Amino acid sequence: MKQALFTGTIPSSRTSLEELTYRVASGDHLAFAALYDTVAGPVLGVVRGVLRDRAQSEEVAQEVLLEVWRTAPRYRRDRGTAMNWILTLAHRRAVDRVRSAEAAAVREHRAALLDHTPAYDEVTERIEAYLEQEQVRRCLRTLTQVQQQALGLAYYRGLTYRQVAEALALPLGTVKTRLRDGLVRLRDCLGATA
């Protein structure tokens, strides 16, 4: 059995908006057509007051009227008139559109900032690291063997001065002097300023 596209009876011009809303809640297509004709202008006015853009306002007004169709069963007469309920839906939907547009603008701005960050050049970075390592190796070769051993134990193995002294069987003062002298020579060789 086929169901008619439009159900219900044609509302009269004296049918209240509340009555139309209740009929829409029960799925009455003709009541929705009458409700649409009654509220489309005020809905568009509220939305346009928030959005300003005509095309977006028309789109949001259509969304609001579809929402009225879907959510008409939620309308409660004891909480206000049907017109106030519908216009509140319109205002909320328009504000949501503004917030969504603002959030999108913020996201686009952040993305644009990320696009302007300099690209990481991995090859250049590797070459620079290699050259720095080679320079450190060359400078380490200029140190005495005791200075090289002391620096290796202290800085590469993480031993304390006392542990370095024990490992090299040298007095603690000698180890401290060798480490200090070795660091000074490295600094001078690498071209660092004190």
N, C-alpha and C positions, 0 to 999 in steps of 0.2 A: 504494500500500500504506500503510495507516494504521500509525502508530507508537504503541505503548502509552504512556499517560501515565506509568506507573511501570515502570521497567526494572529488571532484576536480580532476584536472589532475596531473599527475606525474611531479613534477618540474624538470627542466633540471639542470645539474651541473653548468650552467652559471647563474641560477636565483640568484639574489642578496639577501642578508639576509634581507634587507629592504622589498623587494617584498615578501619574505617568511613570514615576520612578518605581512604584510598587509593581506596576504591570510589566515594566522592563525587567524587573527582578524575576518575574515568572516566565520570561522568555518571549514576551509579546513584541514582535517585530514592528507592528504598526505603532504601538506606543513609543517604541524607540525612535521611529521616524518623526513623530510629533515632538518628542522630547528634544531630539537633535535640532529641529527647526526652532525650538524655543530657546535653547541655551547656546547654540553654536556661536552666535554673535558675542554675548557676554564672555564666554570662555576665551574666544580669540582676543577680546579686549584685554582681559587680565594677563594672558600669556604675552601679548605684544607689549604690555606695559613693563614686563620684566625683561624680555629678550630684545626688544627693539627691531630685530631682523624679521622682515615679513615672511620669508620662506621658512625659517626655523619656527616662527610663531605658528604658521599654518600646520606644520608637521607636528608640533607639540600639541596643538589644539585637537588634531585628529587622534593622537595618542590618548589624550584625556577623555575624549568621547568614547573611545574603545574601552578605556578603563571603567567608565560609567557603565557600559554594557556588561562588562565582566563582574563588576563589584556592586552592582545595584542591590543585591540581597543584603549587603552590609549597611545600607542606609537605614538610619534610625530617626524617625520623626521627632522623638523626645530630645534629640541632641541638636536640632536646628532644622531650618528649612532645606528642602532639596536643592534650591539654588545655592545656598551657602555651602552645602556639602560639595556640590559640583565645582563651584568656584574655588573652594579650598583645594580640591584635587588639582585644579588647573594651576593654581599658584605654586603648589608644592612641586608639580612636574616641571614648571618653568624654572624654578630655583634649582632643581636637580640638574637641569640642562646647563644652567650657568656654571654650577659647580663642576660638572663634568668637563665643560669646555675649559675652565680654568685649570683643572688638574691635567688635562691634555696639553695645555700650553706649557705648564711647568715641566712635564715629561719631555716635551719637544725641546725645551730650553736646555735641560740637563743633557739630553742626547746630543744637542749641538755643541755643548761644551766639551763633551767627550770626543767629538769628532775633531776638535781643535787641539787636542793634546798631541804632543810630538810623538811620532812613531818610534818604537823601540827598535834600534838597529842592532840586532844580535851579533852580526859579523863584526861590526866596529867594536862593540863591547868586548868580544872575545880577543880581538887583536890587541886592544889596549891592555887587557888583563895579561896577555902573554908577554907583551913588551915590558910591562911593569915587573912581572915575575923574572924576566931575564935581567933586568936592571938590578933587582934585589940579589939575584944569584951572583952577578958580576961583582957587586959591592961586598957580598959575603966572602968572596974569594980574596979580597984585599985584607981581610982580618987575619990575625995570628990563629994558629990551630987552637990554642986555649980559649981565645975569644969566641971562635966558631962553636966549639964544644959547649962552652958556658951558655951562649945565646940559644943554641939548639935545645939544650936541656931545660932552660928557663922558659923560653917562649914557645917552643914547638911541643914539648912534652909537659909543660905546666908545672915543673918542679919549683920548689921554693929555693931561695938563696942557700939555705942550710943544706937542703937535699942535693943541690948542685955541688956544693963544697964537698960533701961526703962522696958523691959519685966520682968526682975528679981527684979526690984525696988531696985537696988544697985547703989552706986556711980560709975561713969565711971572709975575712977582709980582702984577701987576694981575689976571691971570686967576685965580690962586689966591685972592686976596682976594674977587673977585666970586663965585666958586664958594662959598666959605665963607659969605659974607654971604647969598647966595641960598638956601643950605641952611638957614641959621638962620631966615630969613624963612619958608621953607616949613614948617619944623618948628613954628614958632610958629603959623602959619596953620592947620596940620592938628591942632594941639592935642597934639602929642607932647611928652613930657617928656625933658629932657636926661639 
